[in-house]
Every structure is written in C-alpha cells, then in structure tokens.
Amino acid sequence: MRGTYLLVIGLVLLSACRKDPETGPSAGGGGALPCMPLPEAPPLGWDEWYTAPYIGSPRWNPNNPEEFMVVEHRSPVLSKLWKYNLSTHDLVLLFEGNLLYAPEWGKSGWITLNMGWPVNIYKIKANGDSLTQLTTDGQNFGGEWNYTGDTIVYYHADNDTRIMLSDGTFIQHLPNGGGYIENISSWRHPHYLATSSEGLYIFNPYNGIPIQLISDTTTGGYYRTSFVNDLDRIAWVWDSGLYTTRISTHETVPIVETCSSNCYRSVDCNPVNNKLLLAKSKSTPDSPSQHALRVETSIVIMNLDGTEKQVVNVPFPE
C-alpha cells in the first residue's frame, strides 16, 4: 500500500529538466520568520492530537465561486465531506465514510472519492447522489480531474500511474509516473500537471517529461499545488509560506510567509475569480516530556495577492 490511511503523503524524488531553475522556495524573497518554527522532532516523532473540528482538503466548486467542499475528520476511519455556501451559509453533508486522499471536484460537477479497503476510487454528484464505483482492483490512490473534467489520473500500487475516463474506463498507464502525487498534484491545465516534491515541477503527463521550475533540497514539507486561471502561474504552499510561480519565466513570488508551526497545508485557486482557499494548521508543543503536539486546523480565503484574508468558520454540527 502506498501510504497509511489518513493524510500521509508519499514524496518522491523527481528528475530535473531543461532550464536552470530557481533554487528553493525563498528564491522570490526572504525576510524574518513570521512565527516560531517547531523544535526538532523527537526520535519517534510527535504524538499529535487534533482539536475539533479537525478539517482539511477544502476545494472550490469549479462552477460556483461561492461554494466549496471540505473534509471533517471524526476518526482515523470516519470522515465527513461537507459542501458549504459562503453566501447562504448552507451546509450540506455529501458523504461520510473512510476517506483516504482528498476528494476532488471536476468541472463536470462530479466529485472523486478515494476510500475504504482494498482502496478504490468512486465518484459522487455535488448534491450527494449517485455514488458510483470507478475502480475495482484495489490499491488505487488519489483521483485528480483534468482541466475539462472528463478524465481522472490516479496512482495504482507497484509504481503504476493510470488515467481513466469519468465512467471508469481505463485509458492508459502514464510513463515515469506522469508526475502525479496524491493530494499534491494539480491537473487543471490543458497541457500540464503540476506537482511539488524536492522542488516544483510541471509535466506533460502523457510523456512523463518534467520541467523543473524550482529546485530545493531542504527537508521542508511541500503540500498542494493549484493552477491560477491565467494558466501561466501555479499557487503552492510550503512550510515557509504561500507562493506563486510563473511557468513562462520561473519567477517565484512570496504571497504570505509562514513557518512550520503555523502554515498552510493545501491551496485551491478558484477558476472563476482566483480566490485562494487554504487549509491552515497551527501546531503547539503541549507536553515536551510526552512529545505531545496540539494541532488546530482552520479554513482561510484570500485574494491571490494575499489581501482580504478571512477565516471561514463552517458551522459543523456537534
């Protein structure tokens, strides 16, 4: 199995390419740290505990800039997928079950779900109806829509990345993995798939050839990427902040600085108005002797330049 059940992302080393890239996430700027980074992790790692509501993976409705979905994690094997409207404040439960990697919302109106054991990919309508199983052979992870919302890329066990039509019809295996990593990659571009691991890359997924935009060899965590609707920029998040990188020039611009104790863990750029939808995680050492780490999660919306930042308090029921 590629990863454990909940929110564990397998990072891979991706090869480099044809233009000298920028180096590191700080290539677009620097400055003092905006917060106190976490101390060095204990030998066996932190014993994390999450305050309620424990939320993640917010994604815009690609056809409605007032609506997004978000996962509320109730336990390692029980998550709830909610749809929330910013204007009406309506909160609708779309699904509950053992969700693994992030649900993704396609332009067709369908949402992919990755769940259960032996782990398969499903789709569901944006009103919570018509749950449909797309894969049946197990050990299928992720499920990201392409730009037009009619094709899905996903990872299968044994280093096998595949694409299928929205009805589950297998199309082909992708060479060299196609550049796809669950929860991190974005395929919302007519020509490229974007991903981040040891740097920032774009790929033509059908030939697997990478173009390296940023080279980075630090141990910081990379998280979600998302194409901006001009299709020449990628918004992405790292421990040190929120950035955009231009495909044509490789220029990286810092939008918001963060640090490992208080940073964004995912970003989704609205294809209509370029508003950014982010999941934020604030971690506080709670008991040094027991290596406990208290984690608070929240949803943040802002403009692409970092202005008009707001925390969205979704009214989850008890």
Disulfide bonds with the S-S distance in Angstrom:
Cys35-Cys259 1.99
